[in-house]
Amino acid sequence: MNWMKILKTSSKNYLLSLLVSMIVSATILFMTYQTSSLNQSTLETQLKSTTVMIVLLSTVFTPLMEELFFRGLIYNKLASRFNFLTGAMISAILFGIMHVLPSITSGNFSDIPFALQYIVIGFFIARSYHQTDSFAAPITFHFIQNTIATILLLLMG
């Protein structure tokens, strides 16, 4: 396993996803005047009450579990049966839906546009996996994504 390639590829794809996500976020803000999803608000609230537990869950447990499911199972199955783009897009769409599903099931349909941000992230995570052919890449990307997001939430307080 080439850890430098994995870190470089994951970091590059993270930065690309950040750029695209910023464009999507600006578009969502312009169209809906919303700045964050229920998923984001919930994390902010939980960080205030159980900081250590949430930091561990969001930076270690969540990347591992979500990547096992979305890239390890769904992406792998679809990419091997069809191609990279099909596997990446379907796994990314499911990843996006999963992140806004609690809002939708509670009747809050205003979070649906935020699925686009998660779809972008999911696509670039799959791209990291595809480019390195190593399952360590999507976990690394997701770890970077969640760690930076968690640190920013803690700093903004």
TORKOLRO-293234 format. One record per residue (C-alpha): x, y, z; residue in three letters. Coordinates in Angstrom, 2 decimals, padded with zeros to 5 digits. Layout:
BEGIN
<r xx="X" yy="Y" zz="Z" resn="ala"/>
...
***
This chain:
BEGIN
<r xx="000.00" yy="000.00" zz="000.00" resn="met"/>
<r xx="001.45" yy="003.33" zz="-001.08" resn="asn"/>
<r xx="000.41" yy="005.68" zz="001.74" resn="trp"/>
<r xx="001.87" yy="008.77" zz="000.08" resn="met"/>
<r xx="-000.21" yy="008.16" zz="-003.06" resn="lys"/>
<r xx="-003.31" yy="007.51" zz="-000.95" resn="ile"/>
<r xx="-002.80" yy="010.70" zz="001.09" resn="leu"/>
<r xx="-001.98" yy="012.80" zz="-001.99" resn="lys"/>
<r xx="-004.95" yy="011.48" zz="-004.00" resn="thr"/>
<r xx="-007.38" yy="011.74" zz="-001.09" resn="ser"/>
<r xx="-006.24" yy="015.28" zz="-000.28" resn="ser"/>
<r xx="-006.45" yy="016.39" zz="-003.92" resn="lys"/>
<r xx="-009.96" yy="014.95" zz="-004.28" resn="asn"/>
<r xx="-010.96" yy="016.50" zz="-000.96" resn="tyr"/>
<r xx="-009.89" yy="019.94" zz="-002.20" resn="leu"/>
<r xx="-011.74" yy="019.43" zz="-005.50" resn="leu"/>
<r xx="-014.87" yy="018.35" zz="-003.62" resn="ser"/>
<r xx="-014.53" yy="021.37" zz="-001.35" resn="leu"/>
<r xx="-014.43" yy="023.69" zz="-004.36" resn="leu"/>
<r xx="-017.48" yy="022.07" zz="-005.98" resn="val"/>
<r xx="-019.28" yy="021.95" zz="-002.62" resn="ser"/>
<r xx="-018.69" yy="025.66" zz="-002.12" resn="met"/>
<r xx="-020.33" yy="026.36" zz="-005.48" resn="ile"/>
<r xx="-023.25" yy="024.07" zz="-004.60" resn="val"/>
<r xx="-023.52" yy="025.68" zz="-001.16" resn="ser"/>
<r xx="-023.59" yy="029.19" zz="-002.64" resn="ala"/>
<r xx="-026.29" yy="028.07" zz="-005.06" resn="thr"/>
<r xx="-028.37" yy="026.56" zz="-002.25" resn="ile"/>
<r xx="-027.98" yy="029.73" zz="-000.20" resn="leu"/>
<r xx="-028.98" yy="031.89" zz="-003.18" resn="phe"/>
<r xx="-032.03" yy="029.76" zz="-003.97" resn="met"/>
<r xx="-033.28" yy="028.82" zz="-000.48" resn="thr"/>
<r xx="-031.59" yy="031.23" zz="001.97" resn="tyr"/>
<r xx="-030.60" yy="028.17" zz="004.04" resn="gln"/>
<r xx="-027.08" yy="027.96" zz="005.43" resn="thr"/>
<r xx="-027.03" yy="024.47" zz="006.94" resn="ser"/>
<r xx="-028.83" yy="021.16" zz="006.98" resn="ser"/>
<r xx="-030.40" yy="019.36" zz="009.91" resn="leu"/>
<r xx="-027.44" yy="016.95" zz="009.80" resn="asn"/>
<r xx="-025.06" yy="019.89" zz="010.34" resn="gln"/>
<r xx="-027.21" yy="021.49" zz="013.05" resn="ser"/>
<r xx="-027.50" yy="018.19" zz="014.92" resn="thr"/>
<r xx="-023.74" yy="017.72" zz="014.87" resn="leu"/>
<r xx="-023.22" yy="021.27" zz="016.17" resn="glu"/>
<r xx="-025.63" yy="020.65" zz="019.06" resn="thr"/>
<r xx="-024.11" yy="017.28" zz="019.93" resn="gln"/>
<r xx="-020.59" yy="018.68" zz="019.88" resn="leu"/>
<r xx="-021.53" yy="021.09" zz="022.66" resn="lys"/>
<r xx="-022.78" yy="018.38" zz="025.01" resn="ser"/>
<r xx="-020.63" yy="015.31" zz="024.26" resn="thr"/>
<r xx="-017.56" yy="016.72" zz="022.54" resn="thr"/>
<r xx="-015.12" yy="013.81" zz="022.92" resn="val"/>
<r xx="-017.68" yy="011.16" zz="021.93" resn="met"/>
<r xx="-018.88" yy="013.10" zz="018.88" resn="ile"/>
<r xx="-015.33" yy="013.86" zz="017.75" resn="val"/>
<r xx="-014.48" yy="010.14" zz="017.91" resn="leu"/>
<r xx="-017.70" yy="009.13" zz="016.18" resn="leu"/>
<r xx="-017.44" yy="011.69" zz="013.41" resn="ser"/>
<r xx="-013.73" yy="011.31" zz="012.68" resn="thr"/>
<r xx="-013.12" yy="007.59" zz="013.21" resn="val"/>
<r xx="-016.26" yy="005.46" zz="013.42" resn="phe"/>
<r xx="-018.42" yy="007.23" zz="010.81" resn="thr"/>
<r xx="-015.80" yy="007.30" zz="008.03" resn="pro"/>
<r xx="-015.07" yy="003.61" zz="008.53" resn="leu"/>
<r xx="-018.71" yy="002.45" zz="008.68" resn="met"/>
<r xx="-019.99" yy="004.67" zz="005.89" resn="glu"/>
<r xx="-017.10" yy="003.74" zz="003.60" resn="glu"/>
<r xx="-017.57" yy="000.04" zz="004.24" resn="leu"/>
<r xx="-021.19" yy="000.41" zz="003.12" resn="phe"/>
<r xx="-021.13" yy="003.06" zz="000.38" resn="phe"/>
<r xx="-017.77" yy="002.36" zz="-001.28" resn="arg"/>
<r xx="-016.90" yy="-001.10" zz="000.00" resn="gly"/>
<r xx="-020.27" yy="-002.62" zz="-000.82" resn="leu"/>
<r xx="-022.33" yy="-000.42" zz="-003.15" resn="ile"/>
<r xx="-019.63" yy="001.25" zz="-005.24" resn="tyr"/>
<r xx="-017.59" yy="-001.94" zz="-005.61" resn="asn"/>
<r xx="-020.58" yy="-003.98" zz="-006.72" resn="lys"/>
<r xx="-021.81" yy="-001.41" zz="-009.23" resn="leu"/>
<r xx="-018.38" yy="-000.43" zz="-010.60" resn="ala"/>
<r xx="-017.45" yy="-004.06" zz="-011.18" resn="ser"/>
<r xx="-020.77" yy="-004.80" zz="-012.86" resn="arg"/>
<r xx="-021.03" yy="-001.57" zz="-014.90" resn="phe"/>
<r xx="-018.24" yy="001.03" zz="-014.72" resn="asn"/>
<r xx="-016.63" yy="003.65" zz="-012.50" resn="phe"/>
<r xx="-019.07" yy="006.44" zz="-013.31" resn="leu"/>
<r xx="-022.19" yy="004.34" zz="-012.66" resn="thr"/>
<r xx="-020.81" yy="003.00" zz="-009.38" resn="gly"/>
<r xx="-019.57" yy="006.41" zz="-008.26" resn="ala"/>
<r xx="-022.78" yy="008.25" zz="-009.10" resn="met"/>
<r xx="-025.21" yy="005.73" zz="-007.59" resn="ile"/>
<r xx="-023.17" yy="005.31" zz="-004.41" resn="ser"/>
<r xx="-022.83" yy="009.12" zz="-004.16" resn="ala"/>
<r xx="-026.56" yy="009.68" zz="-004.66" resn="ile"/>
<r xx="-027.37" yy="007.11" zz="-001.96" resn="leu"/>
<r xx="-024.74" yy="008.72" zz="000.30" resn="phe"/>
<r xx="-026.39" yy="012.12" zz="-000.23" resn="gly"/>
<r xx="-029.88" yy="010.82" zz="000.42" resn="ile"/>
<r xx="-028.76" yy="009.06" zz="003.60" resn="met"/>
<r xx="-027.42" yy="012.33" zz="005.01" resn="his"/>
<r xx="-030.77" yy="014.14" zz="004.58" resn="val"/>
<r xx="-033.06" yy="011.16" zz="005.22" resn="leu"/>
<r xx="-033.71" yy="012.04" zz="008.88" resn="pro"/>
<r xx="-035.00" yy="015.45" zz="007.76" resn="ser"/>
<r xx="-037.16" yy="013.99" zz="005.02" resn="ile"/>
<r xx="-038.68" yy="011.33" zz="007.27" resn="thr"/>
<r xx="-039.54" yy="014.01" zz="009.83" resn="ser"/>
<r xx="-041.31" yy="016.03" zz="007.13" resn="gly"/>
<r xx="-038.56" yy="018.63" zz="006.65" resn="asn"/>
<r xx="-038.19" yy="018.66" zz="002.87" resn="phe"/>
<r xx="-036.21" yy="021.91" zz="002.90" resn="ser"/>
<r xx="-033.02" yy="019.86" zz="003.51" resn="asp"/>
<r xx="-033.28" yy="018.07" zz="000.15" resn="ile"/>
<r xx="-030.96" yy="020.56" zz="-001.64" resn="pro"/>
<r xx="-028.22" yy="019.75" zz="000.88" resn="phe"/>
<r xx="-028.12" yy="016.21" zz="-000.49" resn="ala"/>
<r xx="-026.24" yy="017.73" zz="-003.44" resn="leu"/>
<r xx="-023.32" yy="018.65" zz="-001.20" resn="gln"/>
<r xx="-023.11" yy="015.10" zz="000.11" resn="tyr"/>
<r xx="-023.43" yy="013.70" zz="-003.42" resn="ile"/>
<r xx="-020.43" yy="015.80" zz="-004.47" resn="val"/>
<r xx="-018.43" yy="014.50" zz="-001.51" resn="ile"/>
<r xx="-019.51" yy="010.91" zz="-002.17" resn="gly"/>
<r xx="-018.48" yy="011.16" zz="-005.83" resn="phe"/>
<r xx="-015.00" yy="012.45" zz="-004.99" resn="phe"/>
<r xx="-014.58" yy="009.79" zz="-002.30" resn="ile"/>
<r xx="-015.35" yy="007.11" zz="-004.91" resn="ala"/>
<r xx="-012.94" yy="008.84" zz="-007.30" resn="arg"/>
<r xx="-010.17" yy="008.57" zz="-004.68" resn="ser"/>
<r xx="-010.87" yy="004.86" zz="-004.35" resn="tyr"/>
<r xx="-010.86" yy="004.39" zz="-008.13" resn="his"/>
<r xx="-007.61" yy="006.34" zz="-008.61" resn="gln"/>
<r xx="-005.68" yy="004.46" zz="-005.93" resn="thr"/>
<r xx="-007.36" yy="001.06" zz="-006.09" resn="asp"/>
<r xx="-007.06" yy="001.03" zz="-002.30" resn="ser"/>
<r xx="-009.88" yy="001.01" zz="000.24" resn="phe"/>
<r xx="-007.64" yy="003.11" zz="002.48" resn="ala"/>
<r xx="-008.24" yy="006.10" zz="000.15" resn="ala"/>
<r xx="-011.99" yy="006.57" zz="000.77" resn="pro"/>
<r xx="-011.49" yy="006.13" zz="004.51" resn="ile"/>
<r xx="-008.64" yy="008.67" zz="004.45" resn="thr"/>
<r xx="-010.71" yy="011.15" zz="002.41" resn="phe"/>
<r xx="-013.72" yy="010.76" zz="004.72" resn="his"/>
<r xx="-011.46" yy="011.11" zz="007.77" resn="phe"/>
<r xx="-009.98" yy="014.34" zz="006.35" resn="ile"/>
<r xx="-013.46" yy="015.65" zz="005.48" resn="gln"/>
<r xx="-015.00" yy="014.94" zz="008.86" resn="asn"/>
<r xx="-011.96" yy="016.00" zz="010.88" resn="thr"/>
<r xx="-011.73" yy="019.40" zz="009.20" resn="ile"/>
<r xx="-015.50" yy="019.91" zz="009.47" resn="ala"/>
<r xx="-015.45" yy="018.94" zz="013.16" resn="thr"/>
<r xx="-012.50" yy="021.22" zz="013.94" resn="ile"/>
<r xx="-014.23" yy="024.13" zz="012.19" resn="leu"/>
<r xx="-017.45" yy="023.49" zz="014.11" resn="leu"/>
<r xx="-015.52" yy="023.40" zz="017.39" resn="leu"/>
<r xx="-013.69" yy="026.63" zz="016.57" resn="leu"/>
<r xx="-016.90" yy="028.42" zz="015.58" resn="met"/>
<r xx="-018.32" yy="027.23" zz="018.81" resn="gly"/>
***
